[in-house]
Amino acid sequence: MQKTQIIFLAAGMARRYGSLKQLEKVGPNQESLMEYTLYDAWKSGFSEAIFIIREDFEEEFVNKIVKPYRKLMPIRYVFQSIDELPSGISLRKDRVKPWGTAHALWCAKDCINAPFALVNADDFYGKTSLQVLQKWLSQVDPQTTEASLVGYKLSETLSAAGSVSRGVCDVKKNRLVTIEEYTKISKQQDSYVAQLPCKNVIWQYNPWVSLNCWGLTPSFLLEIESQIKDFFTHITGEEIENKEIFLPEVIAKILEDKTKQAYFFKSEEKWLGLTYPQDIAFAKKELEQLVTRNVYPPSLI
């Protein structure tokens, strides 16, 4: 069976959350959500974990994640640096906000040497979601530009505390046709609504959405790198402070080439996430129930 890697996006600034939610203690023994995903990755057979973090919480991350969990599997980490740009690109140095999830993945390019899963550090996906991805990654040809995505029903990924951002998927015959990122999504009566500056987008049905639970190959990464370079080449001075490049947008563009395809796996797992501080209590309750049902041990290590 070929090597597989899992990459955690853990460099976000959590502006709506207000603190370092990547390491928020929600498990019975003060575990974070990423520790449960790391545990599931180990049990599923992933060969190595790579974390993309910010340099300002390196020490806390090493003490909380690397030192205790490297007994389960090899762990490496890289920094998402605002100053790390494609060769030949020079931009202003006063930006604070990270460049987005696609740039975060690009920052880890030198560590990627096998088919890999890409997940958010502040989401809980459930063990079968990781098992499905690992099985697909262990069999895919690393030289192809195929991708896969584990998706969830929008209704199962909302927060009672406020609106959310999601990549809404168009799925046909277990293939991802396209994906489009929407912000400020909430449920209003029997519909789901994304509030846009000019008009609202309304779904009268319950669409499948992405929570960045991807399966990708090193060859696919080359396509992503091309769009990263294009993004930085064409960014304007007015956009430098806030514009980001998101992975769903990049992959949607890649899928416009009909020779590329992405498999879509429909998850029945319970998803948990921390968009707002008010989400902590619900996450704690759900994890306690999973431990009580012996889905997870009382202590992960």
ZIBEL-V376273 format. One record per residue. N is the residue number from 1. PSI is psi in whole degrees, -180 to 180 (999 if undefined). NEAR is the number of other ideal C-beta (glycine too) atoms within 10 Angstrom. Layout:
# ZIBEL-V376273
n=N psi=PSI near=NEAR
n=N psi=PSI near=NEAR
This chain:
# ZIBEL-V376273
n=1 psi=133 near=10
n=2 psi=159 near=12
n=3 psi=143 near=14
n=4 psi=143 near=24
n=5 psi=155 near=24
n=6 psi=131 near=26
n=7 psi=129 near=24
n=8 psi=126 near=27
n=9 psi=104 near=25
n=10 psi=22 near=25
n=11 psi=3 near=25
n=12 psi=158 near=22
n=13 psi=-8 near=12
n=14 psi=57 near=16
n=15 psi=-38 near=7
n=16 psi=-28 near=16
n=17 psi=-41 near=18
n=18 psi=-3 near=9
n=19 psi=-175 near=10
n=20 psi=85 near=18
n=21 psi=-18 near=25
n=22 psi=-31 near=27
n=23 psi=16 near=21
n=24 psi=133 near=22
n=25 psi=110 near=14
n=26 psi=-16 near=24
n=27 psi=167 near=23
n=28 psi=-27 near=17
n=29 psi=36 near=12
n=30 psi=25 near=11
n=31 psi=151 near=22
n=32 psi=167 near=23
n=33 psi=-37 near=25
n=34 psi=-26 near=27
n=35 psi=-35 near=23
n=36 psi=-40 near=23
n=37 psi=-39 near=26
n=38 psi=-41 near=27
n=39 psi=-45 near=21
n=40 psi=-37 near=24
n=41 psi=-43 near=27
n=42 psi=-47 near=19
n=43 psi=-29 near=14
n=44 psi=-15 near=21
n=45 psi=13 near=15
n=46 psi=145 near=24
n=47 psi=-30 near=19
n=48 psi=148 near=18
n=49 psi=137 near=25
n=50 psi=128 near=18
n=51 psi=134 near=24
n=52 psi=113 near=25
n=53 psi=174 near=23
n=54 psi=147 near=19
n=55 psi=-25 near=12
n=56 psi=-11 near=11
n=57 psi=30 near=15
n=58 psi=-48 near=13
n=59 psi=-46 near=9
n=60 psi=-40 near=13
n=61 psi=-45 near=22
n=62 psi=-43 near=14
n=63 psi=-35 near=11
n=64 psi=-35 near=19
n=65 psi=-57 near=24
n=66 psi=-53 near=15
n=67 psi=-48 near=11
n=68 psi=-33 near=13
n=69 psi=-7 near=18
n=70 psi=-11 near=13
n=71 psi=-21 near=9
n=72 psi=-44 near=15
n=73 psi=158 near=16
n=74 psi=138 near=11
n=75 psi=131 near=19
n=76 psi=161 near=14
n=77 psi=152 near=19
n=78 psi=162 near=19
n=79 psi=140 near=17
n=80 psi=108 near=23
n=81 psi=134 near=14
n=82 psi=-31 near=17
n=83 psi=-9 near=7
n=84 psi=106 near=12
n=85 psi=159 near=16
n=86 psi=151 near=15
n=87 psi=138 near=5
n=88 psi=-6 near=8
n=89 psi=129 near=12
n=90 psi=121 near=7
n=91 psi=170 near=14
n=92 psi=149 near=9
n=93 psi=7 near=7
n=94 psi=12 near=8
n=95 psi=143 near=14
n=96 psi=-40 near=8
n=97 psi=135 near=14
n=98 psi=159 near=19
n=99 psi=-4 near=25
n=100 psi=174 near=21
n=101 psi=-34 near=24
n=102 psi=-40 near=20
n=103 psi=-37 near=26
n=104 psi=-46 near=26
n=105 psi=-41 near=25
n=106 psi=-35 near=26
n=107 psi=-20 near=18
n=108 psi=8 near=23
n=109 psi=-34 near=14
n=110 psi=-13 near=7
n=111 psi=-13 near=16
n=112 psi=118 near=17
n=113 psi=20 near=11
n=114 psi=164 near=16
n=115 psi=140 near=27
n=116 psi=151 near=29
n=117 psi=147 near=29
n=118 psi=124 near=25
n=119 psi=159 near=27
n=120 psi=140 near=21
n=121 psi=-22 near=25
n=122 psi=22 near=25
n=123 psi=149 near=22
n=124 psi=120 near=27
n=125 psi=-20 near=28
n=126 psi=147 near=22
n=127 psi=-36 near=18
n=128 psi=-28 near=15
n=129 psi=-42 near=25
n=130 psi=-36 near=26
n=131 psi=-43 near=15
n=132 psi=-45 near=23
n=133 psi=-45 near=29
n=134 psi=-40 near=23
n=135 psi=-45 near=16
n=136 psi=-44 near=19
n=137 psi=-33 near=27
n=138 psi=-15 near=17
n=139 psi=-16 near=11
n=140 psi=149 near=21
n=141 psi=119 near=11
n=142 psi=-19 near=16
n=143 psi=-10 near=9
n=144 psi=168 near=13
n=145 psi=39 near=19
n=146 psi=155 near=19
n=147 psi=168 near=23
n=148 psi=157 near=24
n=149 psi=132 near=28
n=150 psi=120 near=27
n=151 psi=165 near=24
n=152 psi=156 near=24
n=153 psi=137 near=14
n=154 psi=-40 near=21
n=155 psi=-27 near=11
n=156 psi=2 near=15
n=157 psi=17 near=19
n=158 psi=163 near=18
n=159 psi=137 near=17
n=160 psi=-13 near=9
n=161 psi=-13 near=15
n=162 psi=-174 near=13
n=163 psi=165 near=19
n=164 psi=165 near=21
n=165 psi=135 near=15
n=166 psi=151 near=25
n=167 psi=110 near=23
n=168 psi=130 near=21
n=169 psi=142 near=22
n=170 psi=114 near=15
n=171 psi=130 near=17
n=172 psi=124 near=9
n=173 psi=48 near=6
n=174 psi=26 near=10
n=175 psi=140 near=14
n=176 psi=113 near=24
n=177 psi=-48 near=14
n=178 psi=167 near=17
n=179 psi=138 near=26
n=180 psi=130 near=15
n=181 psi=131 near=17
n=182 psi=146 near=22
n=183 psi=167 near=11
n=184 psi=50 near=14
n=185 psi=136 near=22
n=186 psi=166 near=14
n=187 psi=132 near=15
n=188 psi=107 near=10
n=189 psi=-118 near=6
n=190 psi=11 near=7
n=191 psi=167 near=13
n=192 psi=133 near=23
n=193 psi=134 near=17
n=194 psi=123 near=21
n=195 psi=114 near=14
n=196 psi=162 near=11
n=197 psi=-40 near=4
n=198 psi=-41 near=4
n=199 psi=162 near=8
n=200 psi=149 near=11
n=201 psi=130 near=14
n=202 psi=132 near=10
n=203 psi=121 near=15
n=204 psi=-2 near=8
n=205 psi=178 near=8
n=206 psi=93 near=13
n=207 psi=161 near=18
n=208 psi=142 near=20
n=209 psi=159 near=26
n=210 psi=139 near=23
n=211 psi=32 near=23
n=212 psi=53 near=20
n=213 psi=76 near=26
n=214 psi=153 near=22
n=215 psi=122 near=26
n=216 psi=160 near=28
n=217 psi=159 near=22
n=218 psi=-34 near=16
n=219 psi=-36 near=15
n=220 psi=-33 near=23
n=221 psi=-32 near=18
n=222 psi=-37 near=11
n=223 psi=-41 near=19
n=224 psi=-42 near=21
n=225 psi=-37 near=16
n=226 psi=-42 near=14
n=227 psi=-31 near=18
n=228 psi=-47 near=24
n=229 psi=-40 near=16
n=230 psi=-39 near=14
n=231 psi=-49 near=22
n=232 psi=-27 near=18
n=233 psi=-35 near=10
n=234 psi=0 near=8
n=235 psi=139 near=15
n=236 psi=165 near=7
n=237 psi=-34 near=8
n=238 psi=-23 near=8
n=239 psi=-10 near=11
n=240 psi=-34 near=13
n=241 psi=-35 near=11
n=242 psi=-20 near=9
n=243 psi=137 near=14
n=244 psi=159 near=15
n=245 psi=116 near=20
n=246 psi=143 near=18
n=247 psi=-44 near=25
n=248 psi=-38 near=24
n=249 psi=-41 near=19
n=250 psi=-46 near=25
n=251 psi=-36 near=25
n=252 psi=-40 near=20
n=253 psi=-40 near=16
n=254 psi=-38 near=17
n=255 psi=-11 near=18
n=256 psi=-25 near=8
n=257 psi=109 near=10
n=258 psi=-8 near=6
n=259 psi=-13 near=5
n=260 psi=146 near=16
n=261 psi=153 near=15
n=262 psi=125 near=24
n=263 psi=145 near=16
n=264 psi=122 near=21
n=265 psi=125 near=18
n=266 psi=115 near=13
n=267 psi=139 near=20
n=268 psi=7 near=10
n=269 psi=158 near=18
n=270 psi=121 near=15
n=271 psi=143 near=19
n=272 psi=144 near=23
n=273 psi=163 near=20
n=274 psi=89 near=26
n=275 psi=-37 near=20
n=276 psi=156 near=18
n=277 psi=-28 near=15
n=278 psi=-15 near=12
n=279 psi=-13 near=21
n=280 psi=-47 near=16
n=281 psi=-43 near=10
n=282 psi=-43 near=16
n=283 psi=-43 near=17
n=284 psi=-44 near=16
n=285 psi=-44 near=11
n=286 psi=-41 near=15
n=287 psi=-37 near=21
n=288 psi=-40 near=13
n=289 psi=-39 near=11
n=290 psi=-37 near=18
n=291 psi=-42 near=18
n=292 psi=-35 near=11
n=293 psi=6 near=8
n=294 psi=22 near=8
n=295 psi=-35 near=13
n=296 psi=150 near=19
n=297 psi=160 near=11
n=298 psi=-32 near=10
n=299 psi=132 near=10
n=300 psi=-25 near=19
n=301 psi=999 near=13
